Amino acid sequence: MSQEAQEVYDSGLKLWKYYHEQKDALTDASFYDIRKYFQGETNGRMNTKSDDEVYMRLIDDLRSKMKILSQKIEPKVYEYGFLK
């Protein structure tokens, strides 16, 4: 696993652990479920922010690590012919 992928994994694991500290957490929650739990929905659309400061710090960290990983992967998608 690349360093960037490991950082995404580690950051996601921190978010997952924080979610499971909540008393009403679902044991088999997906990333979407976790986001919905903290961010909520308005008019059928997920809100972009949460009042939970710890969650916002964790999700911001995860998003930044995912962006770095995607920048590393993107050129290889074309190089290896996944997209033409």
Secondary structure, DSSP 8 states (H G I E B T S, - for coil): --HHHHHHHHHHHHHHHHHHTSTT--TT--HHHHHHHHH-EETTEE-S--S-HHHHHHHHHHHHHHHHHHHHHHHHHHHTTS--
